[in-house]
Amino acid sequence: MEKKFNLKEVTEYSLFAPKSKSGLVGDYPELKKNRYLSGMRNDKLLFCWYLGCEGSPCFDYYNSDDAKEKKAALLFAKEHSEIRTSDHEWKRMLSEGKLNTEFLRGIKEFNSFRVGPRVRMMRMVENMLNNFEKVISVDINGSEFNLRSKEGDDLGEKDYTKVKQYTETCISIRNKFSEILEQAEQGFGIAAVQEDKKVEMGTSYLDMKHDSNK
């Protein structure tokens, strides 16, 4: 049975999705750390992203055993990456269903990035920020900072050991601000796919798949 492209199955979160004309490396500085990907031309890098990243709308199609679905993925990636390649080279890759070594290596690199763990890490950072805020927002004049008797009664006097521990905790959190902010802003390469974007990608994909089946 032929597999159908279902808009409801588009990954809610995409990894290293294109944002601007500056290219994926410009959008996601993390990719600069990858020796191979950082050296690729922008259009080639984006082409490899469409085929190799599991957050891409045509990832499953490129990895399909169905030759028509694989061809649809190749056509989709070529159109949306606007990759510059000779007609002869492209026709050869399309007819054989086999890409050259440079593209295969780029696709393999993108295969190594996983959406699931990164979404979990992004949410963990958000939860960590929420918890840090609760810790720092504690009222130091509250009864929890008072000395207590063996029976647990509030003695009405400040427990400066607890105050010292609170202060050290706040300083420790403050020292992590820059690192946490960087992680929160970069989002581990994760971008939420908007509904209108899903429709746009899905419609284009269906049209491309329809054309490839003619």
Steps between C-alpha positions, in 0.01 A plus 500: 500500500636840403590719796321835505647825626288605798521858627410379850815291503735791431745529788374765743854604579764528232876485552722759327208615285591785260421844643671759283699559184825490697501119481471225759846567648406865546167407659650231723858573617519148643545368147831687478640241740440227242809505282324353199171690505662836574700473180207426269349757268168632634281351228667160530469510878128574479454224242662252740285630788178427311607142435699422814334670797209317660329835561474560124163451325649254250730297726279191503449515126871511424549195721210314341550176306255634243697647206221750422497634855878529501483690172233731643729578794792578269287734288361672808848550647633636172216749461506634858877512540541656154813293468733589214606191311546414134204356311711198405601427859146547629342278235753230580428514875124506439500208255732288714346611830853532633668821613867585477740450791486862618122492542500155660753619757295812579182295536680259732612789720143626532386146581704524820290786643190381685189711552354312800789538747548863400135587561528337843816699574331823392208433733739411782668840465161670515407302813838578652444873447156475661642317801791743536253787499301337781816448707621859458152643564491357854440770764809507720289660775267202501471260791687227310820697567444509876661282765286217628498302821548124517124476503480704179366817656588834341737683736453833322874544438680495167693183414803646324621157394189471283548856378860417404388186315233699315752767402748241371223333300403833340864571409533152349188555290623845396827352376304270270286776347708555185521129422129440564399806297710382207336159511152650530552740209661249268239241592732210407421565135130436559230708331125449533333447163213745450169369370507719189853378428383140533229560242741677266755221520237229481327642196828544317598148589173353375529691175857381458403142578212518254732627227754225569233233457407615150 
